Amino acid sequence: MPNMNDLVEKYWRQIYKLCLFYLRDAQDAEDAAQHVFEVILKKQSQFQGQSDPYTWIYRIAVNTALDLLRRRKIIHWLSLEQTREPRTAVTMDPALEMERRQEEQEKLKQLQTGIARLSAREKEAFYFFYYEQLPQKDIAVIMRTSVSAVESLVHKAVNKIRTV
């Protein structure tokens, strides 16, 4: 396994993007990505080298993001407060026309609503296929499933998102 500095340099951006996809909050995504690399540091001796480190790291990242989402739901339920508004990762350019921003925001809202309707497996397959643009064969390895299962998950995800 490469040394930790090399792993961070090579995978930080991808791990951050993956966490942001799940968490939809820039600060939470950064915290989660940092936690992923802490876990990797602690568990690097457990990496058996039978697969690409990328596969192992992404599995840890997905589990980390899902754990954080579960904790968020529990905290929300216990506090009975409204969920906070997500922080924006990028501030909008004030020069953009208002109509264009509204259209973009509506499209994003529809996409997020559609993604929220996906099962965890569908969301994972959708992310790797459309956001990371990985081949289905690689996604199958990461998700520990068959290529045909990945095809099915991506197809179901797209159909659910389209029906929003």
N, C-alpha and C positions, 0 to 999 in steps of 0.2 A: 504494500500500500504506500502511495506517495506520502511525503511528510505533510504535516498539518498546514503549514503556510501555503504549500502548493495547492492543497485541496480548497482552502478558503479562497485563494486567488482564482482558481479555475471555476468553482461552483457557487460562490457567494451570490452573484447576480441571479442565477437561475433559481437558487433556493429562495431568495427574497421574493422573486416574482411568483413562485409557487405559493408561498405563504400569503402573499398579498391577494392572490386569486381566491384562496379559501377564506381569509380573514377580512378582506376589504377594508383594512385599516393599516396605514403606512407604519405607524409606530408599533402596533402589534406584530406586523409582518417582520419588522426589523428585529424585535425582541425574539420572535420565534426562530428566525434564521440564526441569530446568535446562539440560541439554545440548541439548535440542531448541531452546530459545530462543537458545542460543549459536550453533547452526547457522543459525537463521533470521537472526540479526544478521549473520553472515558472508555469507550467501547471499541476502539480501533483494534485491540488485540483479538476481539471476537470476529473481525472480518476475516473470512476464510479464503478470500481470493478466488472463489469459484465463479464470480461474476465481476462485471465492471464495477468499480467503486461508485460510479454514478448511480447505478441501480440501488445499491445499499443506502447511499446518502438520500436519494429521493424517497425511499421507503420511510426513513427516519423523519424526513421533512413532512411528509403527508401525515404520519402518525402524530407528530408534534402539533401541526395545525388542527387536526381533528380533536386532539385532546384539549387544546385551548378553546375551541368552539364548544365542546361539551362543558368545560368549566364555566364559560360565559353563560350558557343556558342555565346551569345550576345557580350561579350567582344571581342571575336575573330572576329566576323563580323564587329564590330565598328572599331577595330584597323587594320583590313585587314593584319594582320601579320600571319606568319606561326605558327601553334600550337607548343608549346614547347614539347620537348621529355619528356616522363614520367620519373620521378625519380624511381629508382629501390628500391623495398622494402628490398631486400636482395642482397648483392653483391655476385657475382659468386666466387666459390672456384677456385683459379688459378691452382690448381693441376688437375682439371678435364681435360680430353682430349678434344682437340679442336673439333673433330668430334662429340663427344657426346653433347657438348654444342650447336653446330650448329643444331643438330637434335632436341634437346629440345626447342631451340629458335624457330625453324620452327613450331613445334607442338603448342607451345604457341601462336605464331602469327596466326596460322590457327584458334585456339580456340577463340582468341580475335576478329578476323575478323568475325567469326561466331556469337559470342555473340553480336557484334556491329550491326549485321543485325536483331536482335530480337526486337520485340516491347517491350515496357516497361513492360507490363503484362507477356509476355513470359520470359523476363529476370528475373523478380521477381520470378516466379514459378520455373524456372530453378535453380536459386541460392538456394532457400530454399530446393529444392529436392536434388540436387547433392552436394552442398557445405555444407549446414547445416544438410542434411540428415534427414529432418523432414518428418513425415508421411503426406500423402496427406490430411488427415482430418485436421491436424493442419495448413497446408498451406492454406486450404480453409478458415479457421477462420481468419488467418492473412490477407488474401487478400479479405476477405468479399465476397466470392463466393462459388460455390458448388464444391464438390469433383470431379465431372465429368468435370467441367470447368478446374480444376487444371490438371487433367489427360490430357485433350486436349491441354492445354498450354505447358505442359512439352513435350508431344509428338511432337507438332509443333516446339518447340525450338530445340529439338534433331535433327529433320529432317533438319531444316535450318542450323544447325551447321555442320552436316554431308555433306551437299552439297557444302561446301567451297572447 
